[in-house]
Amino acid sequence: MQSLYLAVPHANPRLCSHRSAAADKRGMAPLCPPPELVDDTVTDILLRLSPDEPVCLFRASLVCKPWRRLLTDAAFLCRYHAFHRALPLLGFLHKQQDIGVGYLPRFVYPPRFVPTITPTPFSKCALDGCAGWSVLDCRHGRVLFGVPVDGTSLVIWDPITGKQQQLPKPPVHLGGHSYNAAVLCVVRGCDHLHCHGGPFLVVVVVCGYVGMQSHLYYSEAGAWNSYADVGLEYLGHREPSVLIGDDVYFINILRWHTILKYNLGKNCSSIIQPPVVHNNDGGIALMPMEDGLLGLAYVLHSKLCLWSRNPEEVAGWVEFRTIELEALIPFKSSFSIKVVGSAEGIGIIFVTTDVGVFTIELKSGQVRKVGKHWECFTVFPFMSFYTPGTVITIEPAEVY
């Protein structure tokens, strides 16, 4: 990345007077203070500071009060968001468990947040009081938790403001069913760059022996709507969902990685078969493609296999790329390599090995180590702009 050299807009008058007096004694012309940068020039320079390196923004805000006022101005922040478009990855939440006898969890850990940028707005021990909480989804600046209280309650957490909201009880008892859930912004035409405080929708898909039910919670109405459906008996582990247009996709881990597609407009669901049937050892992650189609990533041996769904008029999948991981990321055993998540809209895949957790940018091929190795976990990326003046507090346990 090219360095930007920023001139301080106001010189120290006392220092300039000393320099001028010294120059007069030596018979030299007094030194002139450097010219001030025009406000528009300063704005254009600050506008181009990378959101992936928020430390640059914070350092610039310490130069002088005018710059800090500019960097915290609402109009400038709107321009900044629109200029960069893609939300930066601030970190990820993950589920972790210590595997005991018979593959049952021996200890239940609280969810953890792992930062991927510096400075980070998040505290390492912020979620220590949340043992038993399940991260269900993370999208559009919101995190959805399942909390084991009275048969599992649902809590929406806005990390940007620190606000938490416990939702009304769903029409069905979640504690006794297989279910998954998603949270998303419901504003039509929203660019989702700064909508964490707006109206939202929570989709809960509940499966049982009688079929599947979907329950939708609209924040503006403050009520649930329920719809009955059939065709799925069990949803398996709670993996991150993917939103593409009006369709929400869930992975059914325990049914040969089948994919549940739920259409929000029609309130109906359908089952999509994966491109190939394989075991769970290499993990699996759904992802949206640039052309608006559904994508899928998994690891086979030491290769990252990337597939894309064909257009609707053409059935099936197309494998469009394979990436040999042996030369990219370290590992002791290829059996330890697993896909554990993807970041919507920015083309990043999360892969874990027995050495650590890594991100792979599909466009550039850049690889970063972003965390340590855990026995078993799923990644939920958190993406948002982090600028001077942003208030981020993490105390979701204060809900109870």
Helices and strands as residue ranges (DSSP letters): H 13-25, H 39-47, H 54-61, H 65-71, H 74-84, E 89-94, E 97-99, G 101-103, E 105-108, E 112-115, E 134-139, E 142-147, E 153-158, E 163-166, G 174-176, E 178-185, E 200-208, E 211-218, E 223-229, E 242-244, E 247-252, E 258-263, E 268-272, E 284-288, E 294-300, E 303-309, E 317-324, G 334-336, E 338-343, E 348-352, E 357-361, E 367-371, E 379-383, G 396-399
